[in-house]
Amino acid sequence: MKIARRLVLTAAAATAVVAGTIVSATVGQAATPQPPLRLGVTVPDALKVPDGNKLTGVFSAAGVQTYTCTNSAWTLLEPAATLWAKKDPAKRSVALHSRGPVWVSTVDGSAVNGSAIANSPKTGAIPELLVKATATRGSGVFADVSYVQRLATSGGVAPTTACTGTSTDQVSVQYTATYAFYKPAK
């Protein structure tokens, strides 16, 4: 009986310590003012977001650009990338990027679809882009997004050799980028 009581008391004490730690961490985070978001990369003039929009998220991304053989040339089929908070050394996934283009939050399920409206070529990498949102869904991080920038691109370029196969021939090329999300300023 003494051992059972000791186990119950130990479990209760551990629960109290964990709960106290969570509460103090949450309170500490709520009380700490957050610095304003910064891109940390250069934005070409052609990709500047129109006035009346504010930066609301900056994410690093790594993934692939998948190309398919069409008329003996490689054409883009789709991107596939994982996004994480730019300053997160653990690179915990916060969103997935895929064909559409679409970005879907892995945290809250919100999403934004878009259409490229401007690009800036980059030697040895896929072009940097300005994407205008065409639809959003959900009430999370991507709700009401108006523009997305794909910046600081590296890799992802289609092969330069002609392909001789059919449209079932595909190749995926690794790339990295920084994605910046904007919402209308209120």
C-alpha positions in Angstrom: 0.0 0.0 0.0 2.9 2.4 0.8 4.4 1.8 -2.7 1.1 2.4 -4.4 0.5 5.7 -2.5 4.1 6.8 -3.2 3.5 6.2 -7.0 0.3 8.2 -6.9 2.0 11.1 -5.1 5.0 10.9 -7.5 2.7 11.0 -10.5 0.7 13.9 -9.1 3.9 15.8 -8.3 5.3 15.2 -11.8 2.0 16.3 -13.4 2.1 19.5 -11.3 5.6 20.3 -12.4 4.8 19.7 -16.0 1.6 21.8 -15.8 3.5 24.6 -14.0 6.3 24.5 -16.7 3.7 24.7 -19.5 1.8 27.6 -17.9 5.0 29.6 -17.1 6.3 29.0 -20.6 3.0 30.1 -22.1 2.8 33.2 -19.9 6.5 34.0 -20.7 5.8 33.7 -24.4 2.7 35.9 -24.2 4.5 38.6 -22.3 7.5 38.7 -24.6 7.0 41.1 -27.5 7.7 39.6 -30.9 10.1 41.5 -33.2 8.7 42.5 -36.6 9.1 40.0 -39.4 12.0 40.6 -41.8 12.7 39.0 -45.1 16.5 38.8 -44.8 16.8 38.6 -48.6 17.0 41.1 -51.4 13.8 41.5 -53.4 14.1 42.5 -57.1 12.0 45.5 -58.1 9.9 43.4 -60.4 8.8 41.3 -57.4 7.8 44.1 -55.0 4.4 43.6 -53.4 2.0 46.5 -54.0 1.5 49.1 -51.3 -1.3 48.2 -48.9 0.0 44.7 -48.0 2.1 43.7 -45.0 4.5 40.8 -44.5 2.9 38.2 -42.3 5.1 35.1 -42.7 8.6 34.2 -43.9 9.5 30.5 -44.4 12.5 28.6 -45.7 11.7 25.7 -48.1 13.4 22.7 -49.6 12.0 20.3 -52.1 12.0 19.4 -55.8 10.8 20.8 -59.1 9.5 17.8 -61.1 9.7 18.0 -64.9 8.1 15.8 -67.5 9.0 15.1 -71.1 6.8 17.0 -73.5 7.6 17.2 -77.2 11.2 16.2 -76.5 11.7 18.9 -73.9 11.5 19.0 -70.1 8.5 21.1 -68.9 7.5 21.8 -65.3 5.0 19.3 -63.9 4.9 20.3 -60.3 6.8 21.5 -57.3 6.8 19.6 -54.0 8.4 21.3 -51.0 8.3 21.5 -47.2 8.3 24.9 -45.5 9.6 25.7 -42.0 10.0 28.9 -39.9 13.1 30.7 -41.2 14.7 30.8 -37.8 13.8 27.2 -36.7 17.0 25.1 -36.6 15.0 21.9 -36.2 13.2 22.7 -39.5 9.8 21.6 -38.2 7.3 21.5 -41.1 4.7 24.3 -41.0 3.5 24.0 -44.6 3.6 22.0 -47.8 3.9 23.5 -51.3 2.6 21.6 -54.3 1.0 21.9 -57.8 -1.4 24.8 -58.2 0.6 26.4 -56.9 -0.8 25.9 -53.4 0.6 26.2 -49.9 -1.2 24.2 -47.1 -0.4 24.7 -43.4 0.5 21.5 -41.6 -0.4 23.3 -38.4 -3.9 24.6 -39.0 -5.0 23.3 -42.4 -5.4 26.8 -44.0 -4.3 27.2 -47.6 -3.6 29.7 -50.3 -3.6 29.1 -54.1 -2.0 31.5 -56.4 -0.9 32.5 -59.9 2.5 33.9 -60.9 2.2 37.5 -62.1 5.9 38.4 -62.3 9.3 36.7 -62.3 12.9 37.6 -62.0 15.4 35.2 -63.7 18.3 33.9 -61.7 21.4 32.2 -63.1 21.6 28.6 -62.2 18.3 28.5 -60.3 14.6 28.6 -60.9 13.3 32.2 -61.3 12.2 34.2 -58.3 8.4 34.9 -58.4 5.7 37.2 -57.3 2.5 35.2 -57.0 -1.0 36.8 -56.5 -3.4 34.8 -54.4 -6.4 33.4 -56.3 -8.1 31.7 -53.3 -7.6 31.1 -49.6 -9.3 28.7 -47.2 -9.4 28.2 -43.5 -8.8 30.7 -40.7 -5.2 30.0 -39.9 -1.8 31.3 -41.1 -2.8 31.4 -44.8 -6.2 33.0 -44.4 -6.5 36.2 -46.4 -3.1 36.0 -48.0 -2.9 38.4 -50.9 0.6 37.8 -52.3 3.5 35.3 -52.1 7.1 35.8 -53.1 9.5 33.0 -54.0 12.9 34.5 -53.3 16.6 33.4 -52.8 16.1 30.4 -55.1 18.8 27.8 -55.5 18.7 24.8 -57.9 15.5 23.4 -59.3 16.4 24.1 -63.0 15.2 21.7 -65.6 17.7 19.5 -67.4 19.2 21.1 -70.5 19.4 17.9 -72.4 16.6 16.9 -74.7 14.4 14.0 -73.5 13.5 11.2 -75.9 10.8 9.5 -73.9 7.2 10.0 -73.5 5.2 12.1 -71.0 5.7 9.3 -68.4 9.4 10.2 -68.2 10.0 12.5 -65.2 12.9 14.0 -63.4 12.9 15.8 -60.0 15.5 18.5 -59.3 16.2 19.7 -55.8 15.7 23.3 -54.9 15.6 25.7 -51.9 13.9 29.0 -51.6 12.5 31.6 -49.2 8.7 32.1 -49.3 7.2 35.4 -48.0 3.5 35.7 -47.4 1.6 39.0 -47.4 -1.9 40.0 -46.3 -3.8 43.3 -46.8 -2.7 45.9 -44.2 -5.6 46.9 -42.0 
